[in-house]
Amino acid sequence: MNTQKPFLYFDNAATTPLHPKALDAMLPYFTERYGNPSGIYSIGRDAKKAINQAREQVATAIGANPTEIFFTGSGTEANNWAIKGVLEASREKGSHIITTQIEHHAVIYVCEELEKQAKSGGKPVEVTYLPVDSQGFVSADDLAAAIRPDTVLISIMWANNEIGTIQPIAKFAEIAHKNGVIFHTDAVQAVGHIPVSVQDSPINLLTISGHKFGAPKGVGALYIRKGTKIAALLNGGAQERNRRAGTENVASIVGMGAALEISMTEQESEFVRLTEMRDNLIDRIKTAIPKVTLNGATGKNRLPNNVNFSFDYIEGESILLLLDMNNCCASSGSACSSASLEPSHVIMALGADHEQAHSSIRFSLGRLSTYEEIDALMAILPKFIEQLRAMSPLAE
Amino acid sequence: MEYTEKVMDHFANPRNVGTIENASGVGTVGNAQCGDIMKVYLKIEDNIVEDAKFKTFGCGAAVATSSMATELIIGKTIDEALKITNKTVMDALGGLPPVKVHCSCLAEEALHAALWDYAEKHGITIDGLKPPEEVEH
């Protein structure tokens, strides 16, 4: 395996490199095995078989039935489908959605857009955004109290992309189930990395994104528990059991199945390895740099690959730029917001002030992360922080 | 989003970082909510800006515009200094990405706030200079 990396990569929560074995599995479907899976001839059946094998690989990883896995073009698409599809199919019951203040934009902005449309004469919708505590945990009591007779969907992420906090999802799904409300979880940061199962709890819908675990970009999936009322996402052909029409992205789906199977085989050992590496990086940053705050939970309630710190008196982008000039990739909050002026909504929801929210940096580890990389990061990070603090009026 | 080479140069090697003791005028603009705070110190003698220093909390563009603005104002008369606008700063940096244009406005405001402070401290009126907006922290 390639050990000479041209850069230090600490942004595995944004995306991961394609697993070489996933690439090998994909390649034939770009070339000689190009059949349309809907074709009745041999190369069509061959492609269909490959998709169904991937469907089984994904289903096995989360303890689902393969008929409950629906491939999409991204995690964002799966989140959009879960929210809009349930709302559309539950109109006679009501239009109240419960979610949280720390969801990914692929959930929050969907809800906000629905609210905007409702305000300008569209179909009604009401959304409750549950708060979180200082470590990013949603309260079960808050959730139970927010449920109303017209609540049709509860959407709570399994693990947070910015701060790595892992929610007690089974407990929340039980609460939803007892109240007859459909439960969706955005498990994009969790699947492949920590144990995720739909067998242990009454989860109705679960979002998966391939490129977070070594699959290519542009493929995701929505788990839909049998019997869950949800409208079709795209109409057209009969693909994905009439619910998500469009000729399948065969190669990427195959890559996603292969990558997830590999991730599941390596999950236990990677969990231990990355947790140690995570805590090592956390300790070293705390020791080497004064006035830092670890954002998010600790121990087993934090994703094994997530480190997120606020560095007092400094704005996040300036740290990222200095790191980038030294070939080191990290991110502030989420990759999607690095061009926006808004501070992280997740860090703000923890009760932090604007300065702290603007000064957060995420270092996320992955399959190729090494202690050598951490050594190299720690050789430059403290001096960059010092350099930037020297020019900050807040540090005076 | 991409920064020009000039912006990256002024970000990585900012000119005039620091403070001036007994400065003739000091101006602070921006707030933590928008993510940028600039503090500019001016030393003015005989109507000429002899020296300028800054401290900035903010993104790469905020640092680069502060650096460029202080570089542009040194050696200028007060009248000339007043003519330094956000566009002057931006052009000198070879442009800024659209979402970062506000940083150049902040740099202009910071210079004006420091000049205003100088005028107030010395009981003079500078034609065409408006008082800075309240700074929230």
Interface residues (C-beta under 8 A of the other chain):
Chain A: Y313 I314 E315 E317 S318 L321 L322 M325 S338 A339 S340 L341 P343 D353 H354 E355 H358 A390 M391 S392 P393 L394 E396
Chain B: M1 Y3 M8 F11 A12 P14 V17 T19 T28 N31 A32 Q33 C34 G35 D36 I37 M38 K39 F54 K55 T56 F57 G58 C59 G60 A62 V63 P97 V99 H102
